[in-house]
Amino acid sequence: MGTLENSSKLYIPYGCQTIGEDDIAGVVDCLRSPNLTQGERVPQFEKALSEYVHASYCVAFNSATSALHAACWALGVGAGDSVWTSANSFVASANCVRYLGGDVDFCDIDLKSGNICVDLLAAKLLEARVGGKLPKVIIVVHFAGFSAQMDRIHELKQEYGFKIIEDASHALGGSFASKPIGSNNYSEAVVFSFHPVKPITTGEGGCVTTNCSDMAAKLGRFRSHGIVRDYETGRSSPTEEIWNYAQVDLGFNYRMNDISASLGLTQLRKIESFIKRRTQIQAVYREELSSLPIEFFDNEKNSAHHLFCIRTNNRNNLYKYLKGQGLGVNIHYIPIYRHPYYKSLGFVKGYCTNSEIHFNKTVSLPIFPSLSDLHLEYSIDQIKSFFK
Ligand SMILES: *Cc1c(COP(=O)(O)O)cnc(C)c1O
């Protein structure tokens, strides 16, 4: 994931971590401390993050994938339950349901934002009610860091009685209706990712924010083997025993370690400047590329700007050209149902019309806080020269 500095050949990725001396010093401090895991830095990071997004609780995990698995489990997803998510997402948004034996189905998107189309969702819910297979949970993805229409999806939630997990892996630092994404005004749980390409990084890592204490307790158990400490909760208390923990559920080892949390703490202090730089970069792209035969997404305001996507009829040639010029452009995303695993479950090409159009025409350009003006200009020049 290195940029130019690491090699003689120019390579500018679509996304990359931004690491400063403060991050390095924080990690070194942790390495010199007694606890590399299960120490004080994870709860410190959880507290800082929950305050940043205005949520009551934050439970950190070793990835957003683990966090999604835990959130589905905490909402009771199991064999035979139906869970829906956006076709235009990373596979983890759907795999979390499969880990628990649930059935996944996919919602099509609105081409302006790349997010779940609420009108199509409403129609799909109506049909599902008639067919007697309403979803238990809908996992709403905030594509590229721009919030889905949570107020309207929340109205459908009240009508149809499903629960909502927001997959906000792209969206830390974004907002909706003047509230930070993660404040859980419309959902049971909001999941963030701290993979190096995401808004802030912990190396690998993720978390769930929630306003429900029972949900937070469940998530805490699930990430640590299903174990509770001090053997609480009215079960026959073995006060005479020396041991002080009990496994009450089948959990996993999904804990974030303190080295990661140190990095998260220093990264989180810089998020506003990170989002500011991302916002600046996408504004430059929009201005400089405005006369070309490309379409922009209608996602400029209140976004975390994790991705900057453009749409063009000549996408495949543009993609190959830019790759050849050292730009690490990417496609976000192939519709999840088109992966061989989901194909084997019976999904077919063309299942979601807009998601297919999006997949065929969209490319993600380099955007990350440490992208220099020089590299941004280089990226723009290459796109312009392709269309000449
Ligand atoms: C990155 C990502 C994930 C998975 O995050 P990890 O922290 O790498 O497990 C899940 N959903 C979406 C939409 C993502 O972009």
Boltz pocket constraint, residues with backbone or C-beta under 6 A from the ligand:
constraints:
  - pocket:
      binder: B
      contacts: [[A, 62], [A, 63], [A, 64], [A, 65], [A, 66], [A, 89], [A, 90], [A, 92], [A, 93], [A, 141], [A, 167], [A, 169], [A, 170], [A, 192], [A, 193], [A, 194], [A, 195], [A, 204], [A, 205], [A, 206]]
      max_distance: 6.0
